[in-house]
């Protein structure tokens, strides 16, 4: 799985690497102003975490369809991601 942005570092190399993968894969392109957003923007981080959760729960395990995950689990996943970000920020202080 690759989560990237057109404005992050080396999007062409990310795309090239993704194309070379032979296993189950998913490519997600999010909107950012640059690479650092993936470290500092809580909303972008939450989106990325939710996409990773969908991939591992749905695509890799085959437990439920992605639509089922989007219906119920995405909201819970985003809340958990938000809590994790807040926890990490609190540890920095």
Secondary structure, DSSP 8 states (H G I E B T S, - for coil): -EEE-TTSTTHHHHHHHHHH--SS--EEE---SSTTHHHH-HHHHHHHHHHHHHIIIIIIT-SS-HHHIIIIIHHHHHHHHHHHHHHHHHHH-
